[in-house]
């Protein structure tokens, strides 16, 4: 259905999307996940032809995006795009018309969904009278009104309470049974884990995870424990033998270091917590998400770090440091004295000496800071250019 190949997008020096590729088939829910600023929304906007990629290709059924292809797509953006001062049915009719539907067709297509989401009583009310969650449900209705073959849903569950999240989940699963292709972008890892057939995780514009939820879990399987308890568990991340800990109010997920036995950890925890349940588990998508984001961030920092060690830091008692400091002081005082002599009459020659004195003081200050190690070494490329 949808094929995305080697997408790249850069904004004034910031590489938002870097060589991202994936495909979405009919009857599949494809999860696009990642932290804030990872490049998810930029990728979606390129798919929707709102932004043009700098490089790469997007095709639907083997053809490039055009106006005809847009009519087979339903799009729910992260930012709401409803006309708040208009009646709900008028807004639905308007968006249906944009997809070639008559007002009557749009209303008839919307009514079962309005009933499903308990919105029938709001048909003749202005959109602004609806709660945030109800407006999100209206956005969803508008996106599926014209029976699209591809759905692009950006943060579908935003603003929904648990009851409506269940209703929305069931509606999404029904669309999959109807053989729709669905792109589902979310920050909620639990929803992605339960709903998606395939996942792609982006961080800093790059693909860092791609596969089925079960395959990703198997790939990142590790020595982990799930605990349920009562008490103060703030000590768990610092416990000997624990590599990482995701601690909540009454439960925690611990990753143990290699060779650490469950019995040893339990023995260390028992005096401080009342354990209600303990089990060895496969890692949750949430814990994999956190681990991959942190690891990718560490790799980027290491890549950006200079290869050479920092320059040695000299003590103030070092003769070279003292000499640079004294030179700075002498030249600065000389410059001040010469400046005072210019108060009555400014002439060219004394002014030149003032400028020379202050320039020498500045150069001595630079040498002083350099010897102290307060300034970084010049980049090799900069020195070569000079």
C-alpha positions, 0 to 999 in steps of 0.5 A: 500500500504505502512505501517510504524509501530513504526519506531525508529532511533538513531544516536550517542545519537541523537534520530532522529525518535521516534515511528513514524507510518502511512500508505499510500493507493492507490490514496492518497497524504500523506503529511510528514511535519515538521521543519528542522531536525525534522526527515522527511528525516531520515524517508524517507531514512528508507522507501527507505531502505537506512537506517535500523531502530533500531526498527519498521517495513516497509511493502509494500503490506504486505511484507517487503522491498526487491529488487522487492519492490524497483522496484514499488517505484519512489524516488525523493530525496531532493539532486539531483542525476543527472550526470551533464556531460551527455546528458539529454536523456542519463541520462533518459535512464540510470535511466530507465535501473535501473528499467528494461526499455530498452533505447527506452522504457525510451525515449518514456515514458519520451517524453510526460513529457519532452514536458509537462515541456518544456524540449524537446529542452534540450534533447541533452544538458548536464544536467549541462546546465539546470537551477536548476528548470529544473533539479528538473523537470528532477528528477521528470521525472526520478522518475515516468518514470517506472510507480511506484505504490508508489512515495516518493517525498522529497521537490518536489517544491524546485527550481521551479518558480510559473508557474512550481509549477502549472505544477508540482501540476497538474502532481501530481494530475494526478498521484493520479487519476491514483491510485498511492500512494504518499508520499509528504514531504515539508516545504511549508505548502500552498502546503501541505494544497492544495494537501494532503489528509492526513498529518503527522507532525514530530517534534524532531522525534516524531509525533505531528499532524496526520489527514486530513487537515480539521480535523486538522484545526477543532481540532485546531480551535480558535478565529482568524482574517485575516487582509489585510491592508496598513501601519506599522503593527509591533505593532500587536503582542504586541496589548492587546488581541492578543495571537499570530500574524503572520504578513506579508507585507500587511496581518496578521493572529491574534489569539485572547485571550479568551473573546476578541471581534473582535470590540475591536481589530478593534477599537485598529487597526484603528487609526494606519492602513488602513484596506482593509479587515477583516474576521474571519477565520479558522487557516491556516496550516502554523499557526497551524504548527508554534503553534505546533512547539513552543508548542512542544519546550516549553514542551520539555524544561519543561520536561528537567527542574530540579524539584528542585529550584536553590540554593540561591545566596548569597551576597558578604557581607555574612561572608561565602562568604568573608571567602571563598574568603580570604582563596582562596587569602591566599592559592594562595599567599602562593603558589606563594611565595613557588614557588619563593623559588624553582627557584634555587633548586627544592626539593621534600618537598617544591614542595609538599607544593606548590602543597598543597597550590594551591590545597587549593586555588582551593578548596576555589575558588570552595566554593566561586563560589558555595556560590555565586550561580555561579555553579549548584548543583550536580546532585543527581545521580552523588552524589549517584554514588560518 
